[in-house]
Amino acid sequence: MAEAQQRAQVLTEDYQKLQAGTVPPPPSHLANLKLTPPPELQTIVSARQKLESQQQENKGVKREFDSLAEEANIYKLVGPVLLKQEKTEAVMAVDGRLEFIDNEIYPSLQRCEAL
């Protein structure tokens, strides 16, 4: 019991120092410890961030399409050329991309948690 009280006292003092702006130096056994994630975790996190970015972009496009009138002109950039596209076709393409991204994000989250 005394050991638990002593540990709580040390943690309380460290917390008070943190609040005061005087952070205690790390214990000597942690001073040389490098906290770098494994490369495969970095790769998974990077891929997931890219998927989430694409998901947000596609959700923005979907919101724009929802606000357009049914007869609005939509153009798709194919190389250096803008091609006219039907609204239903464009909405289906965005919905398909969102579904694909949603299906890819979940497994990447599971791989991340497994590491």
Backbone atoms as SQL, in Angstrom:
CREATE TABLE atoms (id INTEGER PRIMARY KEY, chain TEXT, resi INTEGER, resn TEXT, atom TEXT, x REAL, y REAL, z REAL);
INSERT INTO atoms VALUES
  (1, 'A', 1, 'MET', 'N', 0.827, -1.195, 0.000),
  (2, 'A', 1, 'MET', 'CA', 0.000, 0.000, 0.000),
  (3, 'A', 1, 'MET', 'C', 0.865, 1.251, 0.000),
  (4, 'A', 2, 'ALA', 'N', 1.936, 1.229, 0.782),
  (5, 'A', 2, 'ALA', 'CA', 2.825, 2.384, 0.859),
  (6, 'A', 2, 'ALA', 'C', 3.488, 2.643, -0.486),
  (7, 'A', 3, 'GLU', 'N', 3.771, 1.567, -1.207),
  (8, 'A', 3, 'GLU', 'CA', 4.396, 1.714, -2.528),
  (9, 'A', 3, 'GLU', 'C', 3.447, 2.412, -3.498),
  (10, 'A', 4, 'ALA', 'N', 2.183, 2.069, -3.454),
  (11, 'A', 4, 'ALA', 'CA', 1.185, 2.702, -4.320),
  (12, 'A', 4, 'ALA', 'C', 1.026, 4.176, -3.974),
  (13, 'A', 5, 'GLN', 'N', 1.060, 4.498, -2.686),
  (14, 'A', 5, 'GLN', 'CA', 0.953, 5.900, -2.271),
  (15, 'A', 5, 'GLN', 'C', 2.170, 6.693, -2.733),
  (16, 'A', 6, 'GLN', 'N', 3.342, 6.067, -2.641),
  (17, 'A', 6, 'GLN', 'CA', 4.566, 6.745, -3.075),
  (18, 'A', 6, 'GLN', 'C', 4.515, 6.998, -4.587),
  (19, 'A', 7, 'ARG', 'N', 4.067, 6.020, -5.346),
  (20, 'A', 7, 'ARG', 'CA', 3.956, 6.171, -6.807),
  (21, 'A', 7, 'ARG', 'C', 2.948, 7.264, -7.148),
  (22, 'A', 8, 'ALA', 'N', 1.826, 7.298, -6.426),
  (23, 'A', 8, 'ALA', 'CA', 0.824, 8.340, -6.648),
  (24, 'A', 8, 'ALA', 'C', 1.390, 9.714, -6.321),
  (25, 'A', 9, 'GLN', 'N', 2.208, 9.795, -5.277),
  (26, 'A', 9, 'GLN', 'CA', 2.828, 11.067, -4.901),
  (27, 'A', 9, 'GLN', 'C', 3.771, 11.549, -6.001),
  (28, 'A', 10, 'VAL', 'N', 4.574, 10.641, -6.538),
  (29, 'A', 10, 'VAL', 'CA', 5.505, 10.998, -7.615),
  (30, 'A', 10, 'VAL', 'C', 4.729, 11.479, -8.839),
  (31, 'A', 11, 'LEU', 'N', 3.669, 10.772, -9.191),
  (32, 'A', 11, 'LEU', 'CA', 2.862, 11.177, -10.342),
  (33, 'A', 11, 'LEU', 'C', 2.208, 12.537, -10.113),
  (34, 'A', 12, 'THR', 'N', 1.748, 12.787, -8.909),
  (35, 'A', 12, 'THR', 'CA', 1.134, 14.073, -8.579),
  (36, 'A', 12, 'THR', 'C', 2.143, 15.201, -8.705),
  (37, 'A', 13, 'GLU', 'N', 3.359, 14.970, -8.199),
  (38, 'A', 13, 'GLU', 'CA', 4.405, 15.996, -8.291),
  (39, 'A', 13, 'GLU', 'C', 4.776, 16.263, -9.746),
  (40, 'A', 14, 'ASP', 'N', 4.895, 15.201, -10.535),
  (41, 'A', 14, 'ASP', 'CA', 5.209, 15.376, -11.956),
  (42, 'A', 14, 'ASP', 'C', 4.108, 16.152, -12.668),
  (43, 'A', 15, 'TYR', 'N', 2.857, 15.863, -12.328),
  (44, 'A', 15, 'TYR', 'CA', 1.730, 16.568, -12.936),
  (45, 'A', 15, 'TYR', 'C', 1.747, 18.046, -12.557),
  (46, 'A', 16, 'GLN', 'N', 2.062, 18.334, -11.307),
  (47, 'A', 16, 'GLN', 'CA', 2.132, 19.731, -10.867),
  (48, 'A', 16, 'GLN', 'C', 3.255, 20.467, -11.590),
  (49, 'A', 17, 'LYS', 'N', 4.383, 19.796, -11.795),
  (50, 'A', 17, 'LYS', 'CA', 5.491, 20.408, -12.536),
  (51, 'A', 17, 'LYS', 'C', 5.083, 20.662, -13.988),
  (52, 'A', 18, 'LEU', 'N', 4.342, 19.724, -14.549),
  (53, 'A', 18, 'LEU', 'CA', 3.863, 19.878, -15.921),
  (54, 'A', 18, 'LEU', 'C', 2.933, 21.072, -16.030),
  (55, 'A', 19, 'GLN', 'N', 2.041, 21.226, -15.056),
  (56, 'A', 19, 'GLN', 'CA', 1.132, 22.368, -15.053),
  (57, 'A', 19, 'GLN', 'C', 1.890, 23.679, -14.875),
  (58, 'A', 20, 'ALA', 'N', 2.953, 23.650, -14.078),
  (59, 'A', 20, 'ALA', 'CA', 3.737, 24.863, -13.824),
  (60, 'A', 20, 'ALA', 'C', 4.644, 25.200, -15.001),
  (61, 'A', 21, 'GLY', 'N', 4.797, 24.277, -15.919),
  (62, 'A', 21, 'GLY', 'CA', 5.636, 24.538, -17.087),
  (63, 'A', 21, 'GLY', 'C', 7.053, 24.040, -16.921),
  (64, 'A', 22, 'THR', 'N', 7.346, 23.379, -15.843),
  (65, 'A', 22, 'THR', 'CA', 8.680, 22.818, -15.632),
  (66, 'A', 22, 'THR', 'C', 8.572, 21.305, -15.709),
  (67, 'A', 23, 'VAL', 'N', 8.743, 20.787, -16.893),
  (68, 'A', 23, 'VAL', 'CA', 8.603, 19.356, -17.129),
  (69, 'A', 23, 'VAL', 'C', 9.867, 18.657, -16.652),
  (70, 'A', 24, 'PRO', 'N', 9.735, 17.602, -15.844),
  (71, 'A', 24, 'PRO', 'CA', 10.920, 16.885, -15.380),
  (72, 'A', 24, 'PRO', 'C', 11.571, 16.132, -16.538),
  (73, 'A', 25, 'PRO', 'N', 12.889, 15.960, -16.484),
  (74, 'A', 25, 'PRO', 'CA', 13.549, 15.199, -17.547),
  (75, 'A', 25, 'PRO', 'C', 13.098, 13.742, -17.492),
  (76, 'A', 26, 'PRO', 'N', 13.157, 13.064, -18.624),
  (77, 'A', 26, 'PRO', 'CA', 12.732, 11.660, -18.629),
  (78, 'A', 26, 'PRO', 'C', 13.688, 10.814, -17.793),
  (79, 'A', 27, 'PRO', 'N', 13.220, 9.715, -17.269),
  (80, 'A', 27, 'PRO', 'CA', 14.114, 8.822, -16.533),
  (81, 'A', 27, 'PRO', 'C', 15.256, 8.368, -17.424),
  (82, 'A', 28, 'SER', 'N', 16.392, 8.071, -16.821),
  (83, 'A', 28, 'SER', 'CA', 17.596, 7.755, -17.591),
  (84, 'A', 28, 'SER', 'C', 17.397, 6.560, -18.520),
  (85, 'A', 29, 'HIS', 'N', 16.599, 5.583, -18.125),
  (86, 'A', 29, 'HIS', 'CA', 16.411, 4.414, -18.989),
  (87, 'A', 29, 'HIS', 'C', 15.539, 4.729, -20.205),
  (88, 'A', 30, 'LEU', 'N', 14.860, 5.879, -20.208),
  (89, 'A', 30, 'LEU', 'CA', 14.041, 6.280, -21.352),
  (90, 'A', 30, 'LEU', 'C', 14.695, 7.368, -22.192),
  (91, 'A', 31, 'ALA', 'N', 15.801, 7.927, -21.708),
  (92, 'A', 31, 'ALA', 'CA', 16.424, 9.059, -22.388),
  (93, 'A', 31, 'ALA', 'C', 16.888, 8.709, -23.796),
  (94, 'A', 32, 'ASN', 'N', 17.417, 7.509, -23.985),
  (95, 'A', 32, 'ASN', 'CA', 17.961, 7.120, -25.290),
  (96, 'A', 32, 'ASN', 'C', 16.976, 6.316, -26.129),
  (97, 'A', 33, 'LEU', 'N', 15.761, 6.160, -25.643),
  (98, 'A', 33, 'LEU', 'CA', 14.750, 5.384, -26.346),
  (99, 'A', 33, 'LEU', 'C', 14.205, 6.179, -27.528),
  (100, 'A', 34, 'LYS', 'N', 14.238, 5.574, -28.690),
  (101, 'A', 34, 'LYS', 'CA', 13.702, 6.224, -29.885),
  (102, 'A', 34, 'LYS', 'C', 12.292, 5.700, -30.119),
  (103, 'A', 35, 'LEU', 'N', 11.362, 6.623, -30.226),
  (104, 'A', 35, 'LEU', 'CA', 9.963, 6.250, -30.411),
  (105, 'A', 35, 'LEU', 'C', 9.558, 6.432, -31.865),
  (106, 'A', 36, 'THR', 'N', 10.054, 5.571, -32.709),
  (107, 'A', 36, 'THR', 'CA', 9.678, 5.629, -34.117),
  (108, 'A', 36, 'THR', 'C', 8.822, 4.409, -34.434),
  (109, 'A', 37, 'PRO', 'N', 7.713, 4.635, -35.103),
  (110, 'A', 37, 'PRO', 'CA', 6.857, 3.503, -35.448),
  (111, 'A', 37, 'PRO', 'C', 7.532, 2.626, -36.497),
  (112, 'A', 38, 'PRO', 'N', 7.174, 1.355, -36.545),
  (113, 'A', 38, 'PRO', 'CA', 7.750, 0.483, -37.565),
  (114, 'A', 38, 'PRO', 'C', 7.373, 0.972, -38.962),
  (115, 'A', 39, 'PRO', 'N', 8.236, 0.718, -39.949),
  (116, 'A', 39, 'PRO', 'CA', 7.973, 1.211, -41.315),
  (117, 'A', 39, 'PRO', 'C', 6.640, 0.746, -41.885),
  (118, 'A', 40, 'GLU', 'N', 6.237, -0.493, -41.587),
  (119, 'A', 40, 'GLU', 'CA', 4.965, -0.969, -42.145),
  (120, 'A', 40, 'GLU', 'C', 3.788, -0.202, -41.557),
  (121, 'A', 41, 'LEU', 'N', 3.900, 0.226, -40.301),
  (122, 'A', 41, 'LEU', 'CA', 2.842, 1.034, -39.697),
  (123, 'A', 41, 'LEU', 'C', 2.781, 2.404, -40.367),
  (124, 'A', 42, 'GLN', 'N', 3.950, 2.977, -40.648),
  (125, 'A', 42, 'GLN', 'CA', 3.982, 4.269, -41.335),
  (126, 'A', 42, 'GLN', 'C', 3.338, 4.161, -42.710),
  (127, 'A', 43, 'THR', 'N', 3.602, 3.077, -43.411),
  (128, 'A', 43, 'THR', 'CA', 3.022, 2.871, -44.739),
  (129, 'A', 43, 'THR', 'C', 1.505, 2.748, -44.653),
  (130, 'A', 44, 'ILE', 'N', 1.021, 1.981, -43.680),
  (131, 'A', 44, 'ILE', 'CA', -0.421, 1.789, -43.522),
  (132, 'A', 44, 'ILE', 'C', -1.100, 3.100, -43.158),
  (133, 'A', 45, 'VAL', 'N', -0.501, 3.850, -42.234),
  (134, 'A', 45, 'VAL', 'CA', -1.085, 5.125, -41.809),
  (135, 'A', 45, 'VAL', 'C', -1.098, 6.111, -42.969),
  (136, 'A', 46, 'SER', 'N', -0.020, 6.140, -43.739),
  (137, 'A', 46, 'SER', 'CA', 0.049, 7.040, -44.889),
  (138, 'A', 46, 'SER', 'C', -1.035, 6.697, -45.916),
  (139, 'A', 47, 'ALA', 'N', -1.208, 5.411, -46.189),
  (140, 'A', 47, 'ALA', 'CA', -2.238, 4.985, -47.147),
  (141, 'A', 47, 'ALA', 'C', -3.629, 5.332, -46.628),
  (142, 'A', 48, 'ARG', 'N', -3.847, 5.150, -45.330),
  (143, 'A', 48, 'ARG', 'CA', -5.162, 5.457, -44.754),
  (144, 'A', 48, 'ARG', 'C', -5.444, 6.953, -44.824),
  (145, 'A', 49, 'GLN', 'N', -4.427, 7.765, -44.549),
  (146, 'A', 49, 'GLN', 'CA', -4.616, 9.215, -44.636),
  (147, 'A', 49, 'GLN', 'C', -4.962, 9.625, -46.059),
  (148, 'A', 50, 'LYS', 'N', -4.323, 8.994, -47.025),
  (149, 'A', 50, 'LYS', 'CA', -4.615, 9.294, -48.430),
  (150, 'A', 50, 'LYS', 'C', -6.062, 8.912, -48.766),
  (151, 'A', 51, 'LEU', 'N', -6.492, 7.749, -48.284),
  (152, 'A', 51, 'LEU', 'CA', -7.873, 7.319, -48.527),
  (153, 'A', 51, 'LEU', 'C', -8.872, 8.270, -47.880),
  (154, 'A', 52, 'GLU', 'N', -8.585, 8.713, -46.657),
  (155, 'A', 52, 'GLU', 'CA', -9.499, 9.634, -45.979),
  (156, 'A', 52, 'GLU', 'C', -9.561, 10.974, -46.702),
  (157, 'A', 53, 'SER', 'N', -8.423, 11.415, -47.240),
  (158, 'A', 53, 'SER', 'CA', -8.399, 12.658, -48.009),
  (159, 'A', 53, 'SER', 'C', -9.260, 12.519, -49.269),
  (160, 'A', 54, 'GLN', 'N', -9.100, 11.403, -49.967),
  (161, 'A', 54, 'GLN', 'CA', -9.903, 11.162, -51.164),
  (162, 'A', 54, 'GLN', 'C', -11.384, 11.053, -50.815),
  (163, 'A', 55, 'GLN', 'N', -11.673, 10.448, -49.677),
  (164, 'A', 55, 'GLN', 'CA', -13.059, 10.320, -49.241),
  (165, 'A', 55, 'GLN', 'C', -13.677, 11.697, -49.008),
  (166, 'A', 56, 'GLN', 'N', -12.944, 12.586, -48.360),
  (167, 'A', 56, 'GLN', 'CA', -13.456, 13.932, -48.103),
  (168, 'A', 56, 'GLN', 'C', -13.673, 14.697, -49.409),
  (169, 'A', 57, 'GLU', 'N', -12.735, 14.556, -50.350),
  (170, 'A', 57, 'GLU', 'CA', -12.885, 15.221, -51.646),
  (171, 'A', 57, 'GLU', 'C', -14.144, 14.725, -52.361),
  (172, 'A', 58, 'ASN', 'N', -14.344, 13.419, -52.367),
  (173, 'A', 58, 'ASN', 'CA', -15.502, 12.848, -53.053),
  (174, 'A', 58, 'ASN', 'C', -16.807, 13.210, -52.360),
  (175, 'A', 59, 'LYS', 'N', -16.796, 13.307, -51.036),
  (176, 'A', 59, 'LYS', 'CA', -17.998, 13.746, -50.324),
  (177, 'A', 59, 'LYS', 'C', -18.328, 15.190, -50.685),
  (178, 'A', 60, 'GLY', 'N', -17.299, 16.017, -50.864),
  (179, 'A', 60, 'GLY', 'CA', -17.518, 17.399, -51.290),
  (180, 'A', 60, 'GLY', 'C', -18.121, 17.461, -52.682),
  (181, 'A', 61, 'VAL', 'N', -17.618, 16.626, -53.581),
  (182, 'A', 61, 'VAL', 'CA', -18.166, 16.565, -54.942),
  (183, 'A', 61, 'VAL', 'C', -19.618, 16.097, -54.897),
  (184, 'A', 62, 'LYS', 'N', -19.909, 15.107, -54.065),
  (185, 'A', 62, 'LYS', 'CA', -21.285, 14.605, -53.945),
  (186, 'A', 62, 'LYS', 'C', -22.223, 15.703, -53.439),
  (187, 'A', 63, 'ARG', 'N', -21.766, 16.494, -52.469),
  (188, 'A', 63, 'ARG', 'CA', -22.595, 17.606, -51.969),
  (189, 'A', 63, 'ARG', 'C', -22.850, 18.623, -53.078),
  (190, 'A', 64, 'GLU', 'N', -21.837, 18.891, -53.879),
  (191, 'A', 64, 'GLU', 'CA', -22.009, 19.821, -55.004),
  (192, 'A', 64, 'GLU', 'C', -23.018, 19.265, -56.008),
  (193, 'A', 65, 'PHE', 'N', -22.900, 17.987, -56.331),
  (194, 'A', 65, 'PHE', 'CA', -23.840, 17.372, -57.265),
  (195, 'A', 65, 'PHE', 'C', -25.263, 17.418, -56.719),
  (196, 'A', 66, 'ASP', 'N', -25.421, 17.203, -55.416),
  (197, 'A', 66, 'ASP', 'CA', -26.755, 17.230, -54.807),
  (198, 'A', 66, 'ASP', 'C', -27.387, 18.614, -54.897),
  (199, 'A', 67, 'SER', 'N', -26.553, 19.653, -54.907),
  (200, 'A', 67, 'SER', 'CA', -27.092, 21.016, -54.951),
  (201, 'A', 67, 'SER', 'C', -27.385, 21.478, -56.381),
  (202, 'A', 68, 'LEU', 'N', -26.929, 20.719, -57.379),
  (203, 'A', 68, 'LEU', 'CA', -27.151, 21.100, -58.777),
  (204, 'A', 68, 'LEU', 'C', -28.550, 20.704, -59.247),
  (205, 'A', 69, 'ALA', 'N', -29.050, 21.472, -60.197),
  (206, 'A', 69, 'ALA', 'CA', -30.319, 21.121, -60.840),
  (207, 'A', 69, 'ALA', 'C', -30.091, 19.898, -61.727),
  (208, 'A', 70, 'GLU', 'N', -31.155, 19.182, -62.012),
  (209, 'A', 70, 'GLU', 'CA', -31.051, 17.954, -62.804),
  (210, 'A', 70, 'GLU', 'C', -30.511, 18.221, -64.212),
  (211, 'A', 71, 'GLU', 'N', -30.822, 19.390, -64.761),
  (212, 'A', 71, 'GLU', 'CA', -30.386, 19.698, -66.136),
  (213, 'A', 71, 'GLU', 'C', -29.049, 20.447, -66.181),
  (214, 'A', 72, 'ALA', 'N', -28.357, 20.545, -65.050),
  (215, 'A', 72, 'ALA', 'CA', -27.083, 21.275, -65.006),
  (216, 'A', 72, 'ALA', 'C', -26.032, 20.559, -65.854),
  (217, 'A', 73, 'ASN', 'N', -25.127, 21.353, -66.416),
  (218, 'A', 73, 'ASN', 'CA', -24.038, 20.801, -67.212),
  (219, 'A', 73, 'ASN', 'C', -22.893, 20.389, -66.289),
  (220, 'A', 74, 'ILE', 'N', -22.423, 19.167, -66.484),
  (221, 'A', 74, 'ILE', 'CA', -21.282, 18.655, -65.726),
  (222, 'A', 74, 'ILE', 'C', -20.235, 18.244, -66.741),
  (223, 'A', 75, 'TYR', 'N', -19.001, 18.654, -66.476),
  (224, 'A', 75, 'TYR', 'CA', -17.900, 18.334, -67.374),
  (225, 'A', 75, 'TYR', 'C', -16.848, 17.536, -66.620),
  (226, 'A', 76, 'LYS', 'N', -16.276, 16.557, -67.318),
  (227, 'A', 76, 'LYS', 'CA', -15.250, 15.695, -66.744),
  (228, 'A', 76, 'LYS', 'C', -13.945, 15.984, -67.473),
  (229, 'A', 77, 'LEU', 'N', -12.881, 16.174, -66.699),
  (230, 'A', 77, 'LEU', 'CA', -11.571, 16.446, -67.282),
  (231, 'A', 77, 'LEU', 'C', -10.911, 15.126, -67.661),
  (232, 'A', 78, 'VAL', 'N', -10.677, 14.934, -68.952),
  (233, 'A', 78, 'VAL', 'CA', -10.005, 13.747, -69.462),
  (234, 'A', 78, 'VAL', 'C', -8.777, 14.233, -70.208),
  (235, 'A', 79, 'GLY', 'N', -7.623, 14.106, -69.567),
  (236, 'A', 79, 'GLY', 'CA', -6.403, 14.663, -70.144),
  (237, 'A', 79, 'GLY', 'C', -6.553, 16.171, -70.231),
  (238, 'A', 80, 'PRO', 'N', -6.272, 16.760, -71.407),
  (239, 'A', 80, 'PRO', 'CA', -6.410, 18.213, -71.546),
  (240, 'A', 80, 'PRO', 'C', -7.801, 18.657, -72.015),
  (241, 'A', 81, 'VAL', 'N', -8.760, 17.717, -72.091),
  (242, 'A', 81, 'VAL', 'CA', -10.068, 18.005, -72.677),
  (243, 'A', 81, 'VAL', 'C', -11.175, 17.870, -71.628),
  (244, 'A', 82, 'LEU', 'N', -12.145, 18.808, -71.670),
  (245, 'A', 82, 'LEU', 'CA', -13.340, 18.709, -70.834),
  (246, 'A', 82, 'LEU', 'C', -14.443, 18.048, -71.652),
  (247, 'A', 83, 'LEU', 'N', -14.973, 16.939, -71.136),
  (248, 'A', 83, 'LEU', 'CA', -16.051, 16.231, -71.817),
  (249, 'A', 83, 'LEU', 'C', -17.336, 16.382, -71.020),
  (250, 'A', 84, 'LYS', 'N', -18.437, 16.637, -71.740),
  (251, 'A', 84, 'LYS', 'CA', -19.730, 16.765, -71.077),
  (252, 'A', 84, 'LYS', 'C', -20.165, 15.391, -70.574),
  (253, 'A', 85, 'GLN', 'N', -20.767, 15.391, -69.372),
  (254, 'A', 85, 'GLN', 'CA', -21.174, 14.138, -68.753),
  (255, 'A', 85, 'GLN', 'C', -22.570, 14.298, -68.166),
  (256, 'A', 86, 'GLU', 'N', -23.372, 13.267, -68.250),
  (257, 'A', 86, 'GLU', 'CA', -24.707, 13.285, -67.661),
  (258, 'A', 86, 'GLU', 'C', -24.583, 13.310, -66.139),
  (259, 'A', 87, 'LYS', 'N', -25.531, 13.992, -65.488),
  (260, 'A', 87, 'LYS', 'CA', -25.477, 14.093, -64.031),
  (261, 'A', 87, 'LYS', 'C', -25.590, 12.716, -63.384),
  (262, 'A', 88, 'THR', 'N', -26.489, 11.880, -63.873),
  (263, 'A', 88, 'THR', 'CA', -26.663, 10.554, -63.263),
  (264, 'A', 88, 'THR', 'C', -25.391, 9.722, -63.374),
  (265, 'A', 89, 'GLU', 'N', -24.721, 9.837, -64.515),
  (266, 'A', 89, 'GLU', 'CA', -23.470, 9.107, -64.720),
  (267, 'A', 89, 'GLU', 'C', -22.389, 9.608, -63.760),
  (268, 'A', 90, 'ALA', 'N', -22.306, 10.928, -63.589),
  (269, 'A', 90, 'ALA', 'CA', -21.309, 11.511, -62.694),
  (270, 'A', 90, 'ALA', 'C', -21.590, 11.135, -61.238),
  (271, 'A', 91, 'VAL', 'N', -22.863, 11.168, -60.847),
  (272, 'A', 91, 'VAL', 'CA', -23.238, 10.808, -59.471),
  (273, 'A', 91, 'VAL', 'C', -22.917, 9.341, -59.212),
  (274, 'A', 92, 'MET', 'N', -23.202, 8.476, -60.182),
  (275, 'A', 92, 'MET', 'CA', -22.894, 7.052, -60.018),
  (276, 'A', 92, 'MET', 'C', -21.395, 6.825, -59.878),
  (277, 'A', 93, 'ALA', 'N', -20.595, 7.574, -60.633),
  (278, 'A', 93, 'ALA', 'CA', -19.141, 7.431, -60.542),
  (279, 'A', 93, 'ALA', 'C', -18.638, 7.846, -59.161),
  (280, 'A', 94, 'VAL', 'N', -19.146, 8.957, -58.640),
  (281, 'A', 94, 'VAL', 'CA', -18.730, 9.427, -57.315),
  (282, 'A', 94, 'VAL', 'C', -19.192, 8.444, -56.242),
  (283, 'A', 95, 'ASP', 'N', -20.418, 7.948, -56.355),
  (284, 'A', 95, 'ASP', 'CA', -20.915, 6.963, -55.391),
  (285, 'A', 95, 'ASP', 'C', -20.059, 5.696, -55.415),
  (286, 'A', 96, 'GLY', 'N', -19.657, 5.288, -56.597),
  (287, 'A', 96, 'GLY', 'CA', -18.795, 4.110, -56.728),
  (288, 'A', 96, 'GLY', 'C', -17.441, 4.325, -56.079),
  (289, 'A', 97, 'ARG', 'N', -16.867, 5.519, -56.294),
  (290, 'A', 97, 'ARG', 'CA', -15.579, 5.824, -55.657),
  (291, 'A', 97, 'ARG', 'C', -15.712, 5.838, -54.142),
  (292, 'A', 98, 'LEU', 'N', -16.788, 6.445, -53.635),
  (293, 'A', 98, 'LEU', 'CA', -16.999, 6.490, -52.182),
  (294, 'A', 98, 'LEU', 'C', -17.156, 5.084, -51.599),
  (295, 'A', 99, 'GLU', 'N', -17.879, 4.234, -52.299),
  (296, 'A', 99, 'GLU', 'CA', -18.059, 2.855, -51.828),
  (297, 'A', 99, 'GLU', 'C', -16.721, 2.120, -51.804),
  (298, 'A', 100, 'PHE', 'N', -15.922, 2.298, -52.855),
  (299, 'A', 100, 'PHE', 'CA', -14.610, 1.660, -52.919),
  (300, 'A', 100, 'PHE', 'C', -13.717, 2.147, -51.779),
  (301, 'A', 101, 'ILE', 'N', -13.695, 3.458, -51.550),
  (302, 'A', 101, 'ILE', 'CA', -12.859, 4.031, -50.491),
  (303, 'A', 101, 'ILE', 'C', -13.314, 3.524, -49.125),
  (304, 'A', 102, 'ASP', 'N', -14.625, 3.490, -48.902),
  (305, 'A', 102, 'ASP', 'CA', -15.146, 2.981, -47.627),
  (306, 'A', 102, 'ASP', 'C', -14.712, 1.533, -47.402),
  (307, 'A', 103, 'ASN', 'N', -14.732, 0.737, -48.464),
  (308, 'A', 103, 'ASN', 'CA', -14.326, -0.667, -48.350),
  (309, 'A', 103, 'ASN', 'C', -12.826, -0.820, -48.121),
  (310, 'A', 104, 'GLU', 'N', -12.025, 0.161, -48.503),
  (311, 'A', 104, 'GLU', 'CA', -10.577, 0.101, -48.306),
  (312, 'A', 104, 'GLU', 'C', -10.153, 0.646, -46.948),
  (313, 'A', 105, 'ILE', 'N', -10.896, 1.604, -46.407),
  (314, 'A', 105, 'ILE', 'CA', -10.510, 2.225, -45.133),
  (315, 'A', 105, 'ILE', 'C', -10.616, 1.222, -43.990),
  (316, 'A', 106, 'TYR', 'N', -11.676, 0.438, -43.944),
  (317, 'A', 106, 'TYR', 'CA', -11.886, -0.487, -42.830),
  (318, 'A', 106, 'TYR', 'C', -10.748, -1.507, -42.702),
  (319, 'A', 107, 'PRO', 'N', -10.331, -2.179, -43.784),
  (320, 'A', 107, 'PRO', 'CA', -9.206, -3.121, -43.643),
  (321, 'A', 107, 'PRO', 'C', -7.905, -2.428, -43.224),
  (322, 'A', 108, 'SER', 'N', -7.682, -1.205, -43.683),
  (323, 'A', 108, 'SER', 'CA', -6.453, -0.510, -43.281),
  (324, 'A', 108, 'SER', 'C', -6.483, -0.201, -41.792),
  (325, 'A', 109, 'LEU', 'N', -7.661, 0.085, -41.261),
  (326, 'A', 109, 'LEU', 'CA', -7.799, 0.315, -39.821),
  (327, 'A', 109, 'LEU', 'C', -7.506, -0.971, -39.054),
  (328, 'A', 110, 'GLN', 'N', -7.983, -2.093, -39.555),
  (329, 'A', 110, 'GLN', 'CA', -7.717, -3.380, -38.903),
  (330, 'A', 110, 'GLN', 'C', -6.230, -3.721, -38.941),
  (331, 'A', 111, 'ARG', 'N', -5.562, -3.468, -40.070),
  (332, 'A', 111, 'ARG', 'CA', -4.123, -3.736, -40.164),
  (333, 'A', 111, 'ARG', 'C', -3.350, -2.865, -39.192),
  (334, 'A', 112, 'CYS', 'N', -3.781, -1.621, -39.056),
  (335, 'A', 112, 'CYS', 'CA', -3.131, -0.682, -38.144),
  (336, 'A', 112, 'CYS', 'C', -3.275, -1.159, -36.699),
  (337, 'A', 113, 'GLU', 'N', -4.459, -1.607, -36.329),
  (338, 'A', 113, 'GLU', 'CA', -4.689, -2.083, -34.964),
  (339, 'A', 113, 'GLU', 'C', -3.935, -3.378, -34.694),
  (340, 'A', 114, 'ALA', 'N', -3.723, -4.192, -35.725),
  (341, 'A', 114, 'ALA', 'CA', -3.006, -5.454, -35.546),
  (342, 'A', 114, 'ALA', 'C', -1.536, -5.223, -35.212),
  (343, 'A', 115, 'LEU', 'N', -0.984, -4.108, -35.687),
  (344, 'A', 115, 'LEU', 'CA', 0.424, -3.817, -35.383),
  (345, 'A', 115, 'LEU', 'C', 0.485, -3.208, -34.018);
